[in-house]
Amino acid sequence: MAFARKSYGELTDSMLAQITRGVVNEKYEHAASRTKYRLSYPNIKGIVSVKGTLKGAPFEFRRDADYRLSGSMLEWLPAGEKPDAGT
């Protein structure tokens, strides 16, 4: 049996999900024309972090500056930073 090596962040996210019964690592490909993305779980209470690629480099987006939780959707704010298209 082969094991895949995971990063420290992947391990801590996995442990957090198990402890809190939360969702970790929900992935979306960003399209420049879209501002809202429906999340997998309708009764979500909050978003801990949103990570992606900005100008070709890894970036952690800021809650209420770049994005916000709008019902069961992640919404990119007009004045905030947005991920590179196709990432």
PDB file of N, CA, C and O in Angstrom:
ATOM      1  N   MET A   1       0.844  -1.168   0.000  1.00  0.00           N
ATOM      2  CA  MET A   1       0.000   0.000   0.000  1.00  0.00           C
ATOM      3  C   MET A   1       0.892   1.234   0.000  1.00  0.00           C
ATOM      4  O   MET A   1       1.813   1.344   0.809  1.00  0.00           O
ATOM      5  N   ALA A   2       0.614   2.163  -0.913  1.00  0.00           N
ATOM      6  CA  ALA A   2       1.394   3.396  -0.996  1.00  0.00           C
ATOM      7  C   ALA A   2       0.666   4.517  -0.258  1.00  0.00           C
ATOM      8  O   ALA A   2      -0.562   4.596  -0.279  1.00  0.00           O
ATOM      9  N   PHE A   3       1.430   5.365   0.384  1.00  0.00           N
ATOM     10  CA  PHE A   3       0.872   6.507   1.100  1.00  0.00           C
ATOM     11  C   PHE A   3       1.289   7.786   0.398  1.00  0.00           C
ATOM     12  O   PHE A   3       2.432   7.910  -0.042  1.00  0.00           O
ATOM     13  N   ALA A   4       0.374   8.735   0.290  1.00  0.00           N
ATOM     14  CA  ALA A   4       0.686  10.032  -0.316  1.00  0.00           C
ATOM     15  C   ALA A   4       1.115  10.982   0.788  1.00  0.00           C
ATOM     16  O   ALA A   4       0.437  11.113   1.807  1.00  0.00           O
ATOM     17  N   ARG A   5       2.233  11.636   0.582  1.00  0.00           N
ATOM     18  CA  ARG A   5       2.747  12.597   1.556  1.00  0.00           C
ATOM     19  C   ARG A   5       1.864  13.837   1.539  1.00  0.00           C
ATOM     20  O   ARG A   5       1.533  14.347   0.468  1.00  0.00           O
ATOM     21  N   LYS A   6       1.478  14.328   2.718  1.00  0.00           N
ATOM     22  CA  LYS A   6       0.649  15.527   2.825  1.00  0.00           C
ATOM     23  C   LYS A   6       1.439  16.631   3.503  1.00  0.00           C
ATOM     24  O   LYS A   6       2.330  16.372   4.311  1.00  0.00           O
ATOM     25  N   SER A   7       1.099  17.858   3.163  1.00  0.00           N
ATOM     26  CA  SER A   7       1.772  19.001   3.775  1.00  0.00           C
ATOM     27  C   SER A   7       1.229  19.217   5.190  1.00  0.00           C
ATOM     28  O   SER A   7       0.200  18.654   5.563  1.00  0.00           O
ATOM     29  N   TYR A   8       1.923  20.027   5.958  1.00  0.00           N
ATOM     30  CA  TYR A   8       1.490  20.352   7.316  1.00  0.00           C
ATOM     31  C   TYR A   8       0.098  20.985   7.281  1.00  0.00           C
ATOM     32  O   TYR A   8      -0.753  20.645   8.103  1.00  0.00           O
ATOM     33  N   GLY A   9      -0.143  21.899   6.341  1.00  0.00           N
ATOM     34  CA  GLY A   9      -1.438  22.557   6.218  1.00  0.00           C
ATOM     35  C   GLY A   9      -2.558  21.582   5.918  1.00  0.00           C
ATOM     36  O   GLY A   9      -3.653  21.701   6.468  1.00  0.00           O
ATOM     37  N   GLU A  10      -2.290  20.611   5.043  1.00  0.00           N
ATOM     38  CA  GLU A  10      -3.303  19.593   4.730  1.00  0.00           C
ATOM     39  C   GLU A  10      -3.636  18.751   5.960  1.00  0.00           C
ATOM     40  O   GLU A  10      -4.798  18.417   6.195  1.00  0.00           O
ATOM     41  N   LEU A  11      -2.615  18.410   6.741  1.00  0.00           N
ATOM     42  CA  LEU A  11      -2.839  17.620   7.956  1.00  0.00           C
ATOM     43  C   LEU A  11      -3.649  18.396   8.990  1.00  0.00           C
ATOM     44  O   LEU A  11      -4.591  17.858   9.571  1.00  0.00           O
ATOM     45  N   THR A  12      -3.289  19.652   9.222  1.00  0.00           N
ATOM     46  CA  THR A  12      -4.017  20.439  10.221  1.00  0.00           C
ATOM     47  C   THR A  12      -5.445  20.715   9.765  1.00  0.00           C
ATOM     48  O   THR A  12      -6.360  20.700  10.589  1.00  0.00           O
ATOM     49  N   ASP A  13      -5.660  20.968   8.475  1.00  0.00           N
ATOM     50  CA  ASP A  13      -7.017  21.168   7.957  1.00  0.00           C
ATOM     51  C   ASP A  13      -7.855  19.916   8.142  1.00  0.00           C
ATOM     52  O   ASP A  13      -9.027  20.001   8.511  1.00  0.00           O
ATOM     53  N   SER A  14      -7.273  18.763   7.892  1.00  0.00           N
ATOM     54  CA  SER A  14      -7.977  17.498   8.054  1.00  0.00           C
ATOM     55  C   SER A  14      -8.347  17.259   9.511  1.00  0.00           C
ATOM     56  O   SER A  14      -9.461  16.828   9.806  1.00  0.00           O
ATOM     57  N   MET A  15      -7.417  17.537  10.427  1.00  0.00           N
ATOM     58  CA  MET A  15      -7.694  17.361  11.854  1.00  0.00           C
ATOM     59  C   MET A  15      -8.790  18.327  12.301  1.00  0.00           C
ATOM     60  O   MET A  15      -9.675  17.946  13.067  1.00  0.00           O
ATOM     61  N   LEU A  16      -8.738  19.566  11.833  1.00  0.00           N
ATOM     62  CA  LEU A  16      -9.751  20.552  12.183  1.00  0.00           C
ATOM     63  C   LEU A  16     -11.132  20.104  11.704  1.00  0.00           C
ATOM     64  O   LEU A  16     -12.115  20.243  12.431  1.00  0.00           O
ATOM     65  N   ALA A  17     -11.207  19.575  10.500  1.00  0.00           N
ATOM     66  CA  ALA A  17     -12.483  19.111   9.955  1.00  0.00           C
ATOM     67  C   ALA A  17     -13.053  17.969  10.795  1.00  0.00           C
ATOM     68  O   ALA A  17     -14.258  17.913  11.037  1.00  0.00           O
ATOM     69  N   GLN A  18     -12.186  17.064  11.236  1.00  0.00           N
ATOM     70  CA  GLN A  18     -12.654  15.940  12.043  1.00  0.00           C
ATOM     71  C   GLN A  18     -13.152  16.407  13.405  1.00  0.00           C
ATOM     72  O   GLN A  18     -14.151  15.896  13.911  1.00  0.00           O
ATOM     73  N   ILE A  19     -12.466  17.368  13.994  1.00  0.00           N
ATOM     74  CA  ILE A  19     -12.839  17.856  15.321  1.00  0.00           C
ATOM     75  C   ILE A  19     -14.137  18.657  15.263  1.00  0.00           C
ATOM     76  O   ILE A  19     -15.008  18.484  16.115  1.00  0.00           O
ATOM     77  N   THR A  20     -14.272  19.521  14.279  1.00  0.00           N
ATOM     78  CA  THR A  20     -15.423  20.437  14.209  1.00  0.00           C
ATOM     79  C   THR A  20     -16.561  19.928  13.339  1.00  0.00           C
ATOM     80  O   THR A  20     -17.622  20.550  13.280  1.00  0.00           O
ATOM     81  N   ARG A  21     -16.353  18.805  12.663  1.00  0.00           N
ATOM     82  CA  ARG A  21     -17.322  18.279  11.702  1.00  0.00           C
ATOM     83  C   ARG A  21     -17.534  19.264  10.557  1.00  0.00           C
ATOM     84  O   ARG A  21     -18.627  19.359   9.999  1.00  0.00           O
ATOM     85  N   GLY A  22     -16.479  19.989  10.219  1.00  0.00           N
ATOM     86  CA  GLY A  22     -16.548  20.986   9.158  1.00  0.00           C
ATOM     87  C   GLY A  22     -16.135  20.441   7.809  1.00  0.00           C
ATOM     88  O   GLY A  22     -15.791  19.267   7.675  1.00  0.00           O
ATOM     89  N   VAL A  23     -16.172  21.305   6.814  1.00  0.00           N
ATOM     90  CA  VAL A  23     -15.779  20.970   5.456  1.00  0.00           C
ATOM     91  C   VAL A  23     -14.442  21.640   5.188  1.00  0.00           C
ATOM     92  O   VAL A  23     -14.259  22.821   5.483  1.00  0.00           O
ATOM     93  N   VAL A  24     -13.521  20.891   4.636  1.00  0.00           N
ATOM     94  CA  VAL A  24     -12.196  21.422   4.352  1.00  0.00           C
ATOM     95  C   VAL A  24     -11.868  21.191   2.888  1.00  0.00           C
ATOM     96  O   VAL A  24     -12.200  20.153   2.316  1.00  0.00           O
ATOM     97  N   ASN A  25     -11.216  22.166   2.299  1.00  0.00           N
ATOM     98  CA  ASN A  25     -10.689  22.049   0.943  1.00  0.00           C
ATOM     99  C   ASN A  25     -11.758  21.867  -0.124  1.00  0.00           C
ATOM    100  O   ASN A  25     -11.631  21.008  -0.997  1.00  0.00           O
ATOM    101  N   GLU A  26     -12.792  22.661  -0.056  1.00  0.00           N
ATOM    102  CA  GLU A  26     -13.766  22.690  -1.135  1.00  0.00           C
ATOM    103  C   GLU A  26     -13.103  23.486  -2.258  1.00  0.00           C
ATOM    104  O   GLU A  26     -12.644  24.606  -2.034  1.00  0.00           O
ATOM    105  N   LYS A  27     -13.051  22.917  -3.465  1.00  0.00           N
ATOM    106  CA  LYS A  27     -12.288  23.537  -4.546  1.00  0.00           C
ATOM    107  C   LYS A  27     -13.181  24.013  -5.683  1.00  0.00           C
ATOM    108  O   LYS A  27     -14.169  23.370  -6.036  1.00  0.00           O
ATOM    109  N   TYR A  28     -12.807  25.155  -6.243  1.00  0.00           N
ATOM    110  CA  TYR A  28     -13.498  25.736  -7.392  1.00  0.00           C
ATOM    111  C   TYR A  28     -12.470  26.306  -8.344  1.00  0.00           C
ATOM    112  O   TYR A  28     -11.418  26.783  -7.920  1.00  0.00           O
ATOM    113  N   GLU A  29     -12.771  26.259  -9.621  1.00  0.00           N
ATOM    114  CA  GLU A  29     -11.931  26.927 -10.615  1.00  0.00           C
ATOM    115  C   GLU A  29     -12.547  28.292 -10.871  1.00  0.00           C
ATOM    116  O   GLU A  29     -13.716  28.393 -11.243  1.00  0.00           O
ATOM    117  N   HIS A  30     -11.761  29.340 -10.673  1.00  0.00           N
ATOM    118  CA  HIS A  30     -12.287  30.695 -10.784  1.00  0.00           C
ATOM    119  C   HIS A  30     -12.453  31.111 -12.240  1.00  0.00           C
ATOM    120  O   HIS A  30     -11.545  30.961 -13.058  1.00  0.00           O
ATOM    121  N   ALA A  31     -13.636  31.636 -12.539  1.00  0.00           N
ATOM    122  CA  ALA A  31     -13.924  32.210 -13.858  1.00  0.00           C
ATOM    123  C   ALA A  31     -14.089  33.713 -13.657  1.00  0.00           C
ATOM    124  O   ALA A  31     -14.839  34.143 -12.782  1.00  0.00           O
ATOM    125  N   ALA A  32     -13.401  34.502 -14.454  1.00  0.00           N
ATOM    126  CA  ALA A  32     -13.425  35.960 -14.302  1.00  0.00           C
ATOM    127  C   ALA A  32     -14.834  36.533 -14.380  1.00  0.00           C
ATOM    128  O   ALA A  32     -15.102  37.587 -13.805  1.00  0.00           O
ATOM    129  N   SER A  33     -15.738  35.856 -15.083  1.00  0.00           N
ATOM    130  CA  SER A  33     -17.097  36.358 -15.266  1.00  0.00           C
ATOM    131  C   SER A  33     -18.032  36.034 -14.097  1.00  0.00           C
ATOM    132  O   SER A  33     -19.150  36.547 -14.048  1.00  0.00           O
ATOM    133  N   ARG A  34     -17.594  35.194 -13.159  1.00  0.00           N
ATOM    134  CA  ARG A  34     -18.451  34.798 -12.032  1.00  0.00           C
ATOM    135  C   ARG A  34     -18.052  35.518 -10.756  1.00  0.00           C
ATOM    136  O   ARG A  34     -16.868  35.699 -10.470  1.00  0.00           O
ATOM    137  N   THR A  35     -19.063  35.927  -9.992  1.00  0.00           N
ATOM    138  CA  THR A  35     -18.790  36.556  -8.702  1.00  0.00           C
ATOM    139  C   THR A  35     -19.289  35.716  -7.533  1.00  0.00           C
ATOM    140  O   THR A  35     -18.900  35.961  -6.391  1.00  0.00           O
ATOM    141  N   LYS A  36     -20.153  34.718  -7.799  1.00  0.00           N
ATOM    142  CA  LYS A  36     -20.692  33.877  -6.724  1.00  0.00           C
ATOM    143  C   LYS A  36     -20.492  32.397  -7.039  1.00  0.00           C
ATOM    144  O   LYS A  36     -20.618  31.961  -8.183  1.00  0.00           O
ATOM    145  N   TYR A  37     -20.176  31.639  -5.987  1.00  0.00           N
ATOM    146  CA  TYR A  37     -19.991  30.196  -6.101  1.00  0.00           C
ATOM    147  C   TYR A  37     -20.796  29.527  -5.002  1.00  0.00           C
ATOM    148  O   TYR A  37     -20.612  29.832  -3.823  1.00  0.00           O
ATOM    149  N   ARG A  38     -21.697  28.606  -5.379  1.00  0.00           N
ATOM    150  CA  ARG A  38     -22.509  27.882  -4.402  1.00  0.00           C
ATOM    151  C   ARG A  38     -21.627  26.880  -3.666  1.00  0.00           C
ATOM    152  O   ARG A  38     -20.887  26.111  -4.279  1.00  0.00           O
ATOM    153  N   LEU A  39     -21.723  26.906  -2.334  1.00  0.00           N
ATOM    154  CA  LEU A  39     -20.960  25.981  -1.502  1.00  0.00           C
ATOM    155  C   LEU A  39     -21.710  24.665  -1.381  1.00  0.00           C
ATOM    156  O   LEU A  39     -22.929  24.626  -1.543  1.00  0.00           O
ATOM    157  N   SER A  40     -20.993  23.592  -1.098  1.00  0.00           N
ATOM    158  CA  SER A  40     -21.571  22.246  -1.070  1.00  0.00           C
ATOM    159  C   SER A  40     -22.607  22.050   0.021  1.00  0.00           C
ATOM    160  O   SER A  40     -23.540  21.263  -0.144  1.00  0.00           O
ATOM    161  N   TYR A  41     -22.456  22.753   1.129  1.00  0.00           N
ATOM    162  CA  TYR A  41     -23.353  22.562   2.260  1.00  0.00           C
ATOM    163  C   TYR A  41     -24.202  23.813   2.459  1.00  0.00           C
ATOM    164  O   TYR A  41     -23.657  24.902   2.639  1.00  0.00           O
ATOM    165  N   PRO A  42     -25.541  23.674   2.429  1.00  0.00           N
ATOM    166  CA  PRO A  42     -26.419  24.844   2.497  1.00  0.00           C
ATOM    167  C   PRO A  42     -26.453  25.539   3.860  1.00  0.00           C
ATOM    168  O   PRO A  42     -26.736  26.736   3.920  1.00  0.00           O
ATOM    169  N   ASN A  43     -26.179  24.840   4.931  1.00  0.00           N
ATOM    170  CA  ASN A  43     -26.281  25.431   6.276  1.00  0.00           C
ATOM    171  C   ASN A  43     -24.931  25.867   6.822  1.00  0.00           C
ATOM    172  O   ASN A  43     -24.664  25.709   8.014  1.00  0.00           O
ATOM    173  N   ILE A  44     -24.091  26.404   5.979  1.00  0.00           N
ATOM    174  CA  ILE A  44     -22.752  26.807   6.403  1.00  0.00           C
ATOM    175  C   ILE A  44     -22.839  28.006   7.343  1.00  0.00           C
ATOM    176  O   ILE A  44     -23.634  28.921   7.125  1.00  0.00           O
ATOM    177  N   LYS A  45     -22.021  27.994   8.383  1.00  0.00           N
ATOM    178  CA  LYS A  45     -22.040  29.061   9.375  1.00  0.00           C
ATOM    179  C   LYS A  45     -20.920  30.065   9.177  1.00  0.00           C
ATOM    180  O   LYS A  45     -21.010  31.190   9.667  1.00  0.00           O
ATOM    181  N   GLY A  46     -19.875  29.686   8.475  1.00  0.00           N
ATOM    182  CA  GLY A  46     -18.767  30.606   8.264  1.00  0.00           C
ATOM    183  C   GLY A  46     -17.690  30.004   7.395  1.00  0.00           C
ATOM    184  O   GLY A  46     -17.632  28.790   7.196  1.00  0.00           O
ATOM    185  N   ILE A  47     -16.841  30.864   6.885  1.00  0.00           N
ATOM    186  CA  ILE A  47     -15.684  30.456   6.087  1.00  0.00           C
ATOM    187  C   ILE A  47     -14.442  30.833   6.878  1.00  0.00           C
ATOM    188  O   ILE A  47     -14.285  31.987   7.276  1.00  0.00           O
ATOM    189  N   VAL A  48     -13.570  29.881   7.106  1.00  0.00           N
ATOM    190  CA  VAL A  48     -12.351  30.126   7.873  1.00  0.00           C
ATOM    191  C   VAL A  48     -11.311  30.818   7.005  1.00  0.00           C
ATOM    192  O   VAL A  48     -10.699  31.795   7.434  1.00  0.00           O
ATOM    193  N   SER A  49     -11.104  30.321   5.784  1.00  0.00           N
ATOM    194  CA  SER A  49     -10.126  30.951   4.898  1.00  0.00           C
ATOM    195  C   SER A  49     -10.404  30.569   3.451  1.00  0.00           C
ATOM    196  O   SER A  49     -11.009  29.535   3.167  1.00  0.00           O
ATOM    197  N   VAL A  50      -9.951  31.419   2.552  1.00  0.00           N
ATOM    198  CA  VAL A  50     -10.016  31.158   1.117  1.00  0.00           C
ATOM    199  C   VAL A  50      -8.613  31.382   0.583  1.00  0.00           C
ATOM    200  O   VAL A  50      -8.054  32.472   0.700  1.00  0.00           O
ATOM    201  N   LYS A  51      -8.055  30.330  -0.006  1.00  0.00           N
ATOM    202  CA  LYS A  51      -6.700  30.401  -0.547  1.00  0.00           C
ATOM    203  C   LYS A  51      -6.742  30.142  -2.037  1.00  0.00           C
ATOM    204  O   LYS A  51      -7.556  29.353  -2.515  1.00  0.00           O
ATOM    205  N   GLY A  52      -5.873  30.801  -2.766  1.00  0.00           N
ATOM    206  CA  GLY A  52      -5.834  30.620  -4.206  1.00  0.00           C
ATOM    207  C   GLY A  52      -4.577  31.209  -4.796  1.00  0.00           C
ATOM    208  O   GLY A  52      -3.550  31.326  -4.126  1.00  0.00           O
ATOM    209  N   THR A  53      -4.670  31.582  -6.065  1.00  0.00           N
ATOM    210  CA  THR A  53      -3.537  32.142  -6.786  1.00  0.00           C
ATOM    211  C   THR A  53      -3.877  33.554  -7.220  1.00  0.00           C
ATOM    212  O   THR A  53      -4.917  33.786  -7.835  1.00  0.00           O
ATOM    213  N   LEU A  54      -3.004  34.499  -6.902  1.00  0.00           N
ATOM    214  CA  LEU A  54      -3.166  35.887  -7.311  1.00  0.00           C
ATOM    215  C   LEU A  54      -1.868  36.336  -7.957  1.00  0.00           C
ATOM    216  O   LEU A  54      -0.807  36.286  -7.335  1.00  0.00           O
ATOM    217  N   LYS A  55      -1.953  36.772  -9.200  1.00  0.00           N
ATOM    218  CA  LYS A  55      -0.778  37.212  -9.965  1.00  0.00           C
ATOM    219  C   LYS A  55       0.299  36.126 -10.007  1.00  0.00           C
ATOM    220  O   LYS A  55       1.496  36.406  -9.939  1.00  0.00           O
ATOM    221  N   GLY A  56      -0.168  34.869 -10.122  1.00  0.00           N
ATOM    222  CA  GLY A  56       0.738  33.739 -10.267  1.00  0.00           C
ATOM    223  C   GLY A  56       1.367  33.228  -8.987  1.00  0.00           C
ATOM    224  O   GLY A  56       2.210  32.332  -9.034  1.00  0.00           O
ATOM    225  N   ALA A  57       0.978  33.775  -7.844  1.00  0.00           N
ATOM    226  CA  ALA A  57       1.575  33.358  -6.572  1.00  0.00           C
ATOM    227  C   ALA A  57       0.481  32.936  -5.593  1.00  0.00           C
ATOM    228  O   ALA A  57      -0.642  33.433  -5.677  1.00  0.00           O
ATOM    229  N   PRO A  58       0.794  32.025  -4.665  1.00  0.00           N
ATOM    230  CA  PRO A  58      -0.184  31.633  -3.653  1.00  0.00           C
ATOM    231  C   PRO A  58      -0.616  32.848  -2.836  1.00  0.00           C
ATOM    232  O   PRO A  58       0.195  33.722  -2.530  1.00  0.00           O
ATOM    233  N   PHE A  59      -1.908  32.894  -2.485  1.00  0.00           N
ATOM    234  CA  PHE A  59      -2.448  34.064  -1.783  1.00  0.00           C
ATOM    235  C   PHE A  59      -3.611  33.631  -0.904  1.00  0.00           C
ATOM    236  O   PHE A  59      -4.407  32.780  -1.302  1.00  0.00           O
ATOM    237  N   GLU A  60      -3.716  34.210   0.293  1.00  0.00           N
ATOM    238  CA  GLU A  60      -4.870  33.978   1.154  1.00  0.00           C
ATOM    239  C   GLU A  60      -5.740  35.232   1.099  1.00  0.00           C
ATOM    240  O   GLU A  60      -5.313  36.318   1.490  1.00  0.00           O
ATOM    241  N   PHE A  61      -6.957  35.064   0.610  1.00  0.00           N
ATOM    242  CA  PHE A  61      -7.864  36.181   0.424  1.00  0.00           C
ATOM    243  C   PHE A  61      -8.471  36.595   1.756  1.00  0.00           C
ATOM    244  O   PHE A  61      -8.589  35.778   2.669  1.00  0.00           O
ATOM    245  N   ARG A  62      -8.861  37.879   1.872  1.00  0.00           N
ATOM    246  CA  ARG A  62      -9.329  38.456   3.133  1.00  0.00           C
ATOM    247  C   ARG A  62     -10.860  38.496   3.190  1.00  0.00           C
ATOM    248  O   ARG A  62     -11.526  39.005   2.289  1.00  0.00           O
ATOM    249  N   ARG A  63     -11.385  37.941   4.278  1.00  0.00           N
ATOM    250  CA  ARG A  63     -12.828  37.962   4.506  1.00  0.00           C
ATOM    251  C   ARG A  63     -13.302  39.408   4.641  1.00  0.00           C
ATOM    252  O   ARG A  63     -12.634  40.223   5.278  1.00  0.00           O
ATOM    253  N   ASP A  64     -14.432  39.723   4.053  1.00  0.00           N
ATOM    254  CA  ASP A  64     -15.075  41.034   4.073  1.00  0.00           C
ATOM    255  C   ASP A  64     -14.299  42.126   3.340  1.00  0.00           C
ATOM    256  O   ASP A  64     -14.751  43.270   3.298  1.00  0.00           O
ATOM    257  N   ALA A  65     -13.164  41.806   2.772  1.00  0.00           N
ATOM    258  CA  ALA A  65     -12.435  42.739   1.910  1.00  0.00           C
ATOM    259  C   ALA A  65     -12.409  42.194   0.484  1.00  0.00           C
ATOM    260  O   ALA A  65     -12.654  42.928  -0.473  1.00  0.00           O
ATOM    261  N   ASP A  66     -12.112  40.905   0.349  1.00  0.00           N
ATOM    262  CA  ASP A  66     -12.060  40.255  -0.963  1.00  0.00           C
ATOM    263  C   ASP A  66     -13.314  39.416  -1.225  1.00  0.00           C
ATOM    264  O   ASP A  66     -13.793  39.360  -2.358  1.00  0.00           O
ATOM    265  N   TYR A  67     -13.843  38.770  -0.196  1.00  0.00           N
ATOM    266  CA  TYR A  67     -15.001  37.882  -0.342  1.00  0.00           C
ATOM    267  C   TYR A  67     -15.867  37.961   0.906  1.00  0.00           C
ATOM    268  O   TYR A  67     -15.451  38.488   1.938  1.00  0.00           O
ATOM    269  N   ARG A  68     -17.081  37.430   0.794  1.00  0.00           N
ATOM    270  CA  ARG A  68     -17.962  37.297   1.951  1.00  0.00           C
ATOM    271  C   ARG A  68     -18.855  36.079   1.755  1.00  0.00           C
ATOM    272  O   ARG A  68     -19.021  35.583   0.641  1.00  0.00           O
ATOM    273  N   LEU A  69     -19.419  35.612   2.852  1.00  0.00           N
ATOM    274  CA  LEU A  69     -20.392  34.533   2.821  1.00  0.00           C
ATOM    275  C   LEU A  69     -21.749  35.181   2.607  1.00  0.00           C
ATOM    276  O   LEU A  69     -22.169  36.028   3.395  1.00  0.00           O
ATOM    277  N   SER A  70     -22.429  34.787   1.552  1.00  0.00           N
ATOM    278  CA  SER A  70     -23.740  35.337   1.206  1.00  0.00           C
ATOM    279  C   SER A  70     -24.720  34.176   1.119  1.00  0.00           C
ATOM    280  O   SER A  70     -24.854  33.550   0.068  1.00  0.00           O
ATOM    281  N   GLY A  71     -25.412  33.886   2.233  1.00  0.00           N
ATOM    282  CA  GLY A  71     -26.282  32.707   2.297  1.00  0.00           C
ATOM    283  C   GLY A  71     -25.434  31.454   2.235  1.00  0.00           C
ATOM    284  O   GLY A  71     -24.604  31.225   3.114  1.00  0.00           O
ATOM    285  N   SER A  72     -25.631  30.639   1.209  1.00  0.00           N
ATOM    286  CA  SER A  72     -24.813  29.437   1.036  1.00  0.00           C
ATOM    287  C   SER A  72     -23.845  29.612  -0.133  1.00  0.00           C
ATOM    288  O   SER A  72     -23.464  28.644  -0.791  1.00  0.00           O
ATOM    289  N   MET A  73     -23.452  30.871  -0.380  1.00  0.00           N
ATOM    290  CA  MET A  73     -22.554  31.152  -1.501  1.00  0.00           C
ATOM    291  C   MET A  73     -21.349  31.972  -1.048  1.00  0.00           C
ATOM    292  O   MET A  73     -21.442  32.814  -0.155  1.00  0.00           O
ATOM    293  N   LEU A  74     -20.224  31.699  -1.692  1.00  0.00           N
ATOM    294  CA  LEU A  74     -19.046  32.546  -1.534  1.00  0.00           C
ATOM    295  C   LEU A  74     -19.182  33.626  -2.600  1.00  0.00           C
ATOM    296  O   LEU A  74     -19.326  33.320  -3.784  1.00  0.00           O
ATOM    297  N   GLU A  75     -19.136  34.893  -2.182  1.00  0.00           N
ATOM    298  CA  GLU A  75     -19.299  36.008  -3.107  1.00  0.00           C
ATOM    299  C   GLU A  75     -18.030  36.862  -3.126  1.00  0.00           C
ATOM    300  O   GLU A  75     -17.561  37.314  -2.081  1.00  0.00           O
ATOM    301  N   TRP A  76     -17.479  37.078  -4.325  1.00  0.00           N
ATOM    302  CA  TRP A  76     -16.318  37.948  -4.477  1.00  0.00           C
ATOM    303  C   TRP A  76     -16.795  39.394  -4.511  1.00  0.00           C
ATOM    304  O   TRP A  76     -17.729  39.724  -5.241  1.00  0.00           O
ATOM    305  N   LEU A  77     -16.164  40.250  -3.730  1.00  0.00           N
ATOM    306  CA  LEU A  77     -16.576  41.641  -3.635  1.00  0.00           C
ATOM    307  C   LEU A  77     -15.954  42.467  -4.762  1.00  0.00           C
ATOM    308  O   LEU A  77     -14.808  42.227  -5.140  1.00  0.00           O
ATOM    309  N   PRO A  78     -16.694  43.435  -5.302  1.00  0.00           N
ATOM    310  CA  PRO A  78     -16.224  44.208  -6.452  1.00  0.00           C
ATOM    311  C   PRO A  78     -14.874  44.900  -6.235  1.00  0.00           C
ATOM    312  O   PRO A  78     -14.046  44.923  -7.146  1.00  0.00           O
ATOM    313  N   ALA A  79     -14.643  45.457  -5.058  1.00  0.00           N
ATOM    314  CA  ALA A  79     -13.408  46.206  -4.814  1.00  0.00           C
ATOM    315  C   ALA A  79     -12.252  45.330  -4.325  1.00  0.00           C
ATOM    316  O   ALA A  79     -11.124  45.808  -4.204  1.00  0.00           O
ATOM    317  N   GLY A  80     -12.519  44.066  -4.045  1.00  0.00           N
ATOM    318  CA  GLY A  80     -11.488  43.196  -3.488  1.00  0.00           C
ATOM    319  C   GLY A  80     -10.636  42.504  -4.536  1.00  0.00           C
ATOM    320  O   GLY A  80     -10.894  42.590  -5.736  1.00  0.00           O
ATOM    321  N   GLU A  81      -9.610  41.813  -4.046  1.00  0.00           N
ATOM    322  CA  GLU A  81      -8.759  40.983  -4.916  1.00  0.00           C
ATOM    323  C   GLU A  81      -9.538  39.738  -5.310  1.00  0.00           C
ATOM    324  O   GLU A  81     -10.392  39.265  -4.560  1.00  0.00           O
ATOM    325  N   LYS A  82      -9.242  39.218  -6.480  1.00  0.00           N
ATOM    326  CA  LYS A  82      -9.880  37.993  -6.968  1.00  0.00           C
ATOM    327  C   LYS A  82      -8.817  37.049  -7.490  1.00  0.00           C
ATOM    328  O   LYS A  82      -7.764  37.502  -7.937  1.00  0.00           O
ATOM    329  N   PRO A  83      -9.066  35.742  -7.443  1.00  0.00           N
ATOM    330  CA  PRO A  83      -8.070  34.786  -7.930  1.00  0.00           C
ATOM    331  C   PRO A  83      -7.840  34.950  -9.448  1.00  0.00           C
ATOM    332  O   PRO A  83      -8.690  35.465 -10.174  1.00  0.00           O
ATOM    333  N   ASP A  84      -6.687  34.504  -9.880  1.00  0.00           N
ATOM    334  CA  ASP A  84      -6.415  34.471 -11.319  1.00  0.00           C
ATOM    335  C   ASP A  84      -7.432  33.570 -12.003  1.00  0.00           C
ATOM    336  O   ASP A  84      -7.784  32.518 -11.469  1.00  0.00           O
ATOM    337  N   ALA A  85      -7.904  33.966 -13.169  1.00  0.00           N
ATOM    338  CA  ALA A  85      -8.869  33.153 -13.921  1.00  0.00           C
ATOM    339  C   ALA A  85      -8.256  31.787 -14.241  1.00  0.00           C
ATOM    340  O   ALA A  85      -7.084  31.690 -14.605  1.00  0.00           O
ATOM    341  N   GLY A  86      -9.058  30.749 -14.100  1.00  0.00           N
ATOM    342  CA  GLY A  86      -8.609  29.394 -14.417  1.00  0.00           C
ATOM    343  C   GLY A  86      -7.808  28.722 -13.328  1.00  0.00           C
ATOM    344  O   GLY A  86      -7.293  27.623 -13.528  1.00  0.00           O
ATOM    345  N   THR A  87      -7.692  29.373 -12.161  1.00  0.00           N
ATOM    346  CA  THR A  87      -6.971  28.763 -11.040  1.00  0.00           C
ATOM    347  C   THR A  87      -7.940  28.384  -9.952  1.00  0.00           C
ATOM    348  O   THR A  87      -7.532  27.854  -8.918  1.00  0.00           O
TER     349      THR A  87
END
